[in-house]
């Protein structure tokens, strides 16, 4: 990250102490202890944690025309914010939207997740690695099955409402804890998400998470993906929706074939 970008962030967020969490092609993600508008002595309601918040910032793209860049940044930031708000109505867990500065490409969100016993962040990828380290019994136990099925259910709820995540990796799925200490999952990073009724887009979403599990959890990925699809299919179990699942399943098979051909051709 260049000093120029960091200086710009501090200009847009005066008085905020921020730490960089991740940097992608589209945006930078920071964590802060300061709420976007509430004073520190007021506790926000209905948030899983009040100790930290996420700030996502889309920096300028110097290769784009300035006015076009402003328009794209504003549009994409606003779209992501609207989608985060939409998740609650669908029953899909995601970070709650706290604040928005669309013209400057900034979104404030709830911080989700916790530290595992090995001190790694509770992404699905890290959590699966952690339980795999305990042995096969834990890696393919009932808790892993329940979590993977829940992942499939969450993805299906998006797809049933024609929302495509666009970057479904096991790093963009986070485990949280309920009040009774039970695990609950949330989807994060909707920066590449879009509305699409195309079966192809939904199948590609599933293929991306399938490949992510294969590459990061090769010993157990077959079971993990089977459980994920079980959860996905369960949402389509209604007779009126079964045909939609059949369409997605057929297209996913075709997407897999294209993926294998690309692998063989290099």
N, C-alpha and C positions, 0 to 999 in steps of 0.2 A: 504494500500500500504506500503510495507516494505521500510525501509531506504535504503537498498541495491539497490532496483529498482530505487528509486528516485535519488540516487547518480549516477547510470548508465545513467539515462536520462540527468542529468546535464553534465556528461562527454561527451555524444554524441552531446549535444547542448550547447557548451560553449558560454557564453554571452547572452543567451536567458533567459528572465524572463518569466516563465511559471506558469500557475495556473491550477490545476486539475479540469476538468469539469465533467468527469464520468469515472467509472472503471468497465469494464466488464470482462468476463472470458478470452477473447482473447486479449484485448487491453486496453490501457489507453488513454484518450483523454484530451489534454491540450489546453488552449487558450493562445496566445501570441500577443503582439503588434508589434512584429518584423517579417518582411518578411524574407523568407529563404535565399534570396541572394541579394535583392535590398536594397540600403541604404535608410535610413529613409526619406531623402529629395526627393525621387523619388516615385511618385504615380503609382501603378500598374494599367494598363488599363483594362477595361471590367470587373471589380469586383464590386459587389453590395456594399460592404463596404471595406474600406481600414484601418479601425481602429483596427481590430483584425483578427487573422488567427488561424486556427486549426492545431494542431500537433497530429497525431495519432501514438502511439508507441506500438508495439507488444513485450513484454518482453520475456526473455528466459523462457522456461518451464523446470524446473529442473528434472522432471520425464521422460523426453525424452533424448535419446542419443544425445550428443552434436552436432555431425555432422548432424544427422537427423533433429534436432531442427533448425539448421542454414538453412538447405535446405528448410524446411517447411516454416519458417519465410520469407525467401527471396521470395519463390514462391507465397505465399499468399499475401504478400505486393505488389509484382509486379502485380499480377492478379487484385487486387483491384484498383491499379492505372490505369491500362489499361481500366478497366471498367468505371471508372470515366471519362476518356477521351472519351470513346465510347458514353456516355450519350448525349453529345452535338450533335452528329450526328443523334441521334434518336429523338431529340426534347423533351427530358426529362430533367427537371431542377434538377441539383444536384450541389454539391460543385465543383468548378473548381480546378483542380489539379495544385499545385504551385511548388512542389518539391518532390523528391523521394530519399530515401536511403534504397533500398530494403534489402541489406545484414544485416542492423541493424534494420529493421522492422519499418522504419519511413516514414510517408507520411505527407506532408504539404498541407493543403487545404484552400479554401476560407471559411470564416465564414459566415453562413447564419442565418437569423432570426432577431428578434427584441424583445423589451420588450412590453408586453401588458400593458393596463392601470392599471392592478393590479400588475405589475412588474414581472409577470411570463414570462418565455421564450415562444416564439410563436410556440411551437410544436402544432400539430393538437389536441392532447389530451387537452393541456392547453387552447387552443383557444375555443374548444367546451365547456369545463367547464365554461369558461368566459362568452360565449354568453348564455349558459343555465342558468347562474346566473341572467341574465336579464329577464328571463321569457320565457314561451312557444313560444310566437310569434317570438322572436329572435332565439330560439333554432331550430325551424323548418321553419325558414324564407328562402327567396330566396338566401340569401348569403350563408347560410349553405348548401343548396342544390347544389349551384354552386361549392362550395369547394369540397364536397364529390364526385360529378360527375367528377371533375377534378382529384381527387385521382384515381378514376377508370380508367380514360383515361391514366394517367401516368403508372399505373400498366400494362394495356393492351399493351401499347407501348413496355414495357420491354418484356412481354410474346410473343408478335408477333415476336420479334427478339431473342427468346429462351434465355432470361435472367431471372433468378429467383432471387429475392431479398434475400430470406432466413431468414429474420427477420422483416417482415412487421408489425410493431406495430404503433400505433398512436403517439408514442414518436419519431419514426424514419421518420416522415413526418413533415416538417417544413413549416410554412407560412412566406413568405417574402412580401415586398411591391414593386410594380412597380413605375416608375417615376410619374405616375398619382395617386399614393397612393392606387391603386387597389391591392387586395390580389393576390398572386401567390404562388403556393406550390412547394416544392422541396423534393426529397427523399434523405435521408442521411444514413450513416452507411451500406456500402456495404461489410463489412468484411466477411459475410457468403454467399455472392452471388456466383452464378455459372452459367455456360451456360448449359441449359438443354432443350431438345425438348419434354420431357416427360410431358404428360397431368397431371399426378399425381403431379408432382412438382409444376406446375402452380396452380392446385386446392388447394394444401396445402398452397401456398402463400396467396391465397384469404381467405382460412379458418383462417389463423393466424390473418389477419387484421379484419376479421369478429368477431372472438372471442375477440380481443382486444377492439373493439367498444362495444360489449355486456357487457364486464366486467367493462369498465370505464364510459359508458354512457347508463346505462340500460333503462332509461325512453324513450330514443329516438333512441336506437340502431337499431330497426327494420327499421325505415325510413332511417337512415344513411346508413345502408347496402344496402337497395333497391336503393338509389341514387348512391352509389358507383358502384353497378353492372350495373346500367343504363349507367353510363359513360364507364365502361369496355366494355359492349356490343356494344356501339356506334362505337367503333374502329373496331369491327368485322362485321359492318353492310354491308360491301361489299359482294356481293353474293358469291364470291370465298372464303371468309373467314368465312361465316356463320357456316359451318360445324365444323370449329375449335372451335367456341364459344359453339356449342352444345356439343362437346366432353368435354370441360372444365366444362360446367354447369352440365353435368351428373356425372363427376368425383367428382365435389364439393359436390354433394348430397351424394355420397358414403362416402366421407371424413367426412361429417357432421354425418352420421350414425355411423361411427367408433368412432368419438369423443363422441357421446352420450353414446355408449356402454361402453367406458372407464370410463365415469363419473358415470354410474350406478354401475359399478363393483368396483369403488374406485381406 
